[in-house]
């Protein structure tokens, strides 16, 4: 092919600049005539009409047809004089040729466009494009600690760890791109892609074949790409490379010689090297099979190789093949998981709903980076939707999803599967690892459990290499921690003695054995009727007394938790709400409503305060409460609830005698749902509701205790329009005795609330309002003071900015008006005094800091004709010791002050109190 490229280059170099432009212009119609894919216009423009670049593109895209197309174009543009009568560009009269490359491409398109899914009926197929989602492939080896963290992480933590892989991502297009080595470009001839079972290696190869056949991939690199599935290859010294090609297409029989004449233009893909039946040392006669010769490059070393394998076979592969590039498929990231769901459902809304449900399940979400898990979950949820059932039916529990995953993994990714031998050994190892808090195992440790990493075992285990003491070593681990926990549960359910199970259940209640509760989850899940149907396919026989042991343990565990944490503690760690949630998960995994109803009497108080709850957690709480007759108390405040979580929990509130629920992540729609339901269904007689706004998110805390209380309604940072709307809904229904607007709302909004309260047939005890201006405080205070009904309530009017903060409080019981000014800004204090003292005439004045300038201003303000209070108190938290006498002098020299009774408290060191009786010439001073 290189010779043909050189000959074509020499021919094109004879064209003038104008002829060359004409030649390039006619490439597209020539491609149509020869039924070839046209060269993209962008690539042609990049050549700048250089003969060598055009020749390279023509050979890369048209292969053997390039010379015939060149002759046709030269004839068309009137340059027959350049056509040689012999050589690479000569035309033989009467010649008939077969375009094997074009035939093979069409065959690949026909065979690969449709695929058979795991659950397809006979002759049923689906479009590959409707299922394929881009995989994340990284071009570096992960460090042991990186692998360990990913293995242990669940839910959002796992997704966050996976996102870092975008930085080291490599695309398929770059697999064979050269890399710089010793200042030279090193050609990539052998590329190895590794990944565990079900991660999408074969799907990636399928995509490569389709893209090559459709002209979208490797066009300037490979004339033929051959896909060899290693599980179907038989190693024989009788086979030749020709036989391997004919396994891919028998139609290539007549073109074998032509195909093999250009080995540098061939790519062989060995898919699933770990499934290749390699010859044993005794069978050395097969060492010279075509497969071995290709891999070891004993024959046709110019060909390119793409090899996929599970990590457990990497060492063997490395001993046989000189690897130029190594990459690893890590599966789906969050965006790709969502894209897979979108492709699996016909309606976007249902796809997003299904994805959001799974996103709330930490265990299942952590496994969805594996494409086969995505397929299982989507298939089951789609089937539920088609049957008109709830999306979650049959995918309710983590046990069910992982059992389906394991079942499919064994069925479709294992050869010579011996369940009765493998599962018990892997289960014993898993339980041993959980007991020892161990997730990484050496080969020696696996040998102790009679596990050899080959065949079936490589389906469940992954292998990671790391450097230690100047040499490379390897460790093994289960595909994910949840799989190890499930296998540990298999051991306890089918092999362990009664004593081992008893000890497991006892140890799970110890604080330093918190990891054991996850095994117990799966044990409860294995007793589920649906799970047992799946287990039959795995040929696992559960202990007959397992369910009885679990049913006995749960009420004991509930009682232990109740006694240990009966004293309420705000400290989340001391209260350990996570353990309570795990107990509820046990009942959820079992899915036995009758048993749950019986034992939920042992958990009358569900205090999950400060325990983060996702959507699945809320469904677990909902399930358990629905099963119970009633719950005395449910506390789900500060649990990071969103709209969906609040809606789920709202359904069970009627079953709770006392509730405390809150959210910091509510949308406007979620808040509307809350208020509408509070009005439409008056679930509670007495509530305390706090609503606040921060940016686009709303927060609320709702408390409805069992004992009667005065209702309270509070708004903080909520826009004026929303305050009016919510108040109009809630005030007539709940008649709050305590109403609060904690941040500055407009005077008009406050008047709206006052009129709303005034019109209701009840008396408010307390009104607390933040007002935007001092004028607003004056106006609101005047209006409230004018009505007897309003004077029977206590009100607090507040205003503040960066310079200071003021409050005007009317005490209905004492009939006293108090002004407090906070802040160290003298100008702010003076301005507040001048504006509020004359109009409001407080009987109590408090200053955070008092100096001579402020005191003189206050006295000057008090010297108004109609200010004659029976008693006046001035109080300050700070003063300057050297100015005490000056303060005393100012007070004693003012005639108006001598006519009033007053007390001045100066807190500090020492604390000074100055007292004066109306009409007395003396000021009494007390120093403490």
NORKADA-V823788 format. One record per helix or strand. SS is the DSSP state (H for helix, E for strand). FROM is the first residue (numbers start at 0). TO is the last residue. If there is no record, write none. Layout:
# NORKADA-V823788
ss={SS SS}
from={FROM FROM}
to={TO TO}
This chain:
# NORKADA-V823788
ss={H H H H H H H E E H E H H E H E E E H E H H H H E H H H E H E H H H H H H E H H E E H H H H H H H H H E H E H H E H E E E H E H E H H E E E H E H E H H E E E}
from={1 16 26 40 50 79 99 113 125 127 135 143 154 168 171 178 183 189 200 223 229 240 249 262 265 272 280 289 303 310 324 333 347 361 370 397 418 440 442 456 460 470 480 497 510 515 528 545 571 576 592 604 614 630 642 652 655 667 687 696 711 719 737 746 765 773 787 793 803 815 825 843 851 871 880 894 901 911 923}
to={11 24 32 46 75 81 111 114 126 129 137 151 167 168 173 180 185 193 212 228 231 247 259 264 270 274 287 294 308 319 330 343 358 366 385 412 434 440 447 459 467 477 493 506 512 525 537 563 574 589 601 606 626 635 649 654 665 679 693 703 715 733 744 758 770 784 790 800 810 821 839 846 861 875 891 898 905 915 926}
